[in-house]
């Protein structure tokens, strides 16, 4: 793929004159961990985070050359789980415009997280911006893309074509491998898989700190499928309550 902002060896802004204006939307998810430290001045910190996020999102062309200024119709962020030691930020941007605004969504979401953490005094050192990802985008030539966020609620070892393997809030089944095991007493499930177990990749999911590759294999004539998840490490332990992110789907 050729760089879009290089022409004859020189940087240039992409000409969008002939592109159609479409309704566009992007939502970015950012997860913040604060290692059990007590969050204080929540309301004041949220106000400052929102102001910084909105202002910075509008000013992105000043940070990244050759990007187009966007007349936003909406910029906003919501938080979930502030009472826990890992909270989530969902930043959404909208505009009727020629170009996408996914980068603007990332900037707004990450600066929201950073500003909130910066107003926690010494506790700031214990904050970790763990991950940030595009959850949703619509509009433009590439159409609609979406990810889904949930948590592992239970661990099951069976599934069929008509019962989805990955759904919001649940993995069903969480693990089926060539060597199925029962979940341990602490509701965790150790997974040991090598690449020799893989058939064909369908995508990936993220569970807690682990990134898994999903593969499927039909194992009988009744529509039963074998779900295999190969981690990027030799061994992964997944417990209920871990965040899950389904693969990015293109509609």
N, C-alpha and C positions, 0 to 999 in steps of 0.2 A: 504494500500500500504506500503510495507516494504521499509525502507531507503536503497538507492542504494550504499551508501558509508560506510555501517557498516557490518562487517562480524565477526561472533563469538564475538560480543561485542567490536570489535576493528575497527578503521577507516582504510579504504583501498581504493586505486584507482580502479575504475572499469576497468576491462580488456577488451579492444576493439580490441584485436588482430584479432579476427575472424569476425569483422564487415566489411561491404563493404564500400569502399570510395565512397561518392556521392557528387554531386555538391550541396552545401548548401548555403542558404541565409537567413538573418534575418533583418527586418527593425523595429526599435523602434521609437515611436512618444513621444515627450515630449513637454508639453505646459508650457510656462513661462508667468506670469503676472507681470507687473511692475508699476501698479497703476498710470499710466499717467505721470511718470517721463520721462524726456527727455533722450534718449540714446545718448551717445557721444562716439567719437573715435570708430565708428562702425567697420571700416575695421581692425584696430589693434586688437580690441577685438575678432573679428571673427577668425583672424589668430591664436591668442593665444588659443582660444577655440578649434580650429581644431587640433593644435599640442598636446594639453593636452589630448583631446579625443582619438586621434589615439595612442598615447604612452600608455595611461592607458589601452586601449582595448587589446593591445599586452601583457600587463603585468598582466592580470587578475589572472593567476595561482599563482602569488606571494601574492595576496590578499585572495583568496579562496582556501584553501588546497584541494588536490585531484582532481582538475580540470586539464584537459589535455591542454598543449600548442597547439595552433592552427596556422598553416602556412597560414595566411590570404592572399588572392589574392586581396582584396579590403577592405578598411575602409574609410568611408566618411560621412559627415553630410551636410545637406542643411537646410536653414532657410526660413520661410515664415512669413510675417506680421510684420517685424521689425518696420514698421512705425506706428503700432497700439499699444495699451496697453496690448496686449496678443499675443505673437509670438510663432511660432511652430518650432520644431527641428525634422528633420527626419534623423536618423542615420542608415546606411546600412552597413552590414558586409557580406563578401563572402569568401568561401574557398571550396576546394575539400578535404573533410576530413571525418574522422570516426564519429565525434561527432557533436552535435548541437552547436550553438553559440549565442543563445538568450540572455544569461546572459551577454556575452561580448557586445552585442548590447545595453542592458540597461546601462551598465557601461559607454560606450562611449557617449551615449545620455545624461545621467545625468551629467557627468563631463563636457560635452560641455556647458550645461546650467549653471552649477555652475561657470565654468571659465569665461564665458561671463559676468555673473552678478558680479563676483568678481572684474572685471576691470571697473566697473562703479562707483568707489569711494563711496561716501556717499549714492548714490542712491541704492547701494547694499542692504541696509536694507529694501527697499521697493519691492524687487523682491520676487516672490513666485513661486516655482516650483510646479505647481498645480497638474499635473498628468503625469504619464509615462506609456506607454503600448506597448505591442508587436502588431504591425500592420500586420506583414507578416513573415512567415517562410516556407521554402521549403527544401526538401531533407530529407533523413533518413527514418526510418521505419514508423514514424507517418504521413508522407506525407506533404501536404500543408495546412496551416491554414492562414486565413486572416481576418482582420477587415478593415472597410472603414471609412474614416473621411469626414465629410461635414458640411454644415451649414444649419440651418432652413431658407428657402427662402420664404415660404408662408405657410399658414394654410388652409387646406382643410378638408372637412367633408364627404368625400365619397371615395369609392375605390372598385375595383373588383379583381377577381383572376388574370386577365391578366394585370392589372396595379399595379406594386409593391407598397407595403405600405411604405417600407423604401428604398430610393435610395440616391445616393451621391448628396449632396447639397439640398435635399428636403425630407420632411416627407409628405407622401401623403396616407392617411390623417394624420394629426398630432395627433388629438385626436378624437376618437369616443367612447363614453361611453354610459351607460344606460340612461344618462341624457345629451344629446348633447346640446351645447350652441354655440352661435355665438362668434367669436373672438371680443375682446374688441377694443376700438378705437386705443389704442397704439399697436395694433397687437400682443397682448399677449392673452393667453388662459388659464384661471384657470382650473385646473384639480382636481377634488375631487373624489377619488375612494377608496373603501374598498376591502378587500380580498374576500368578498362575490360576487364581480363582476367577479372574475377570473374563467376561464374554464380550459385550459391547457396551460402551459407555452411553448413558442417557443424560448425564449432567452431573451436578454435584450438590451437596448440601453442606451447610456448616452447622456443627453441633458443639456448643461450648467453644473450647479453643481448637477444635479439630476440624479439618476440612476433609470430607469424605467424597469419594467418587461412587456414584450409584450405577449399578448395572442390573439388568433383568434377564431372566432366562425362564422360558415356559417349561414346566416340569411334568405336566400331564395333560390329558385331553379335556379336563374339566375346568380349564381356565385358571388353574393355580399357577402362580409365578414364584420363582425364587428371586428374592431381593438380596443382592450382595453389596456391601459397602466397603470400599477399600480405603483405609486411612493413609495419609502421607507419612505416618509413622508406623512402626511395627505393632504397636499395641495402643489401644485407646479405650478408656473407660468412660461410659456415658451414664449419667444419672438423671432421674426425673428432675425437672426444674431447669435444665440447661436450655438456653436459647437455641432454636433451630431456624435456619433460613433455607427455603427451598431454592431450587435452581431458578435461574433467570429464564422466564418463559417469553417467547415472542408470539404475539397474536397475529 
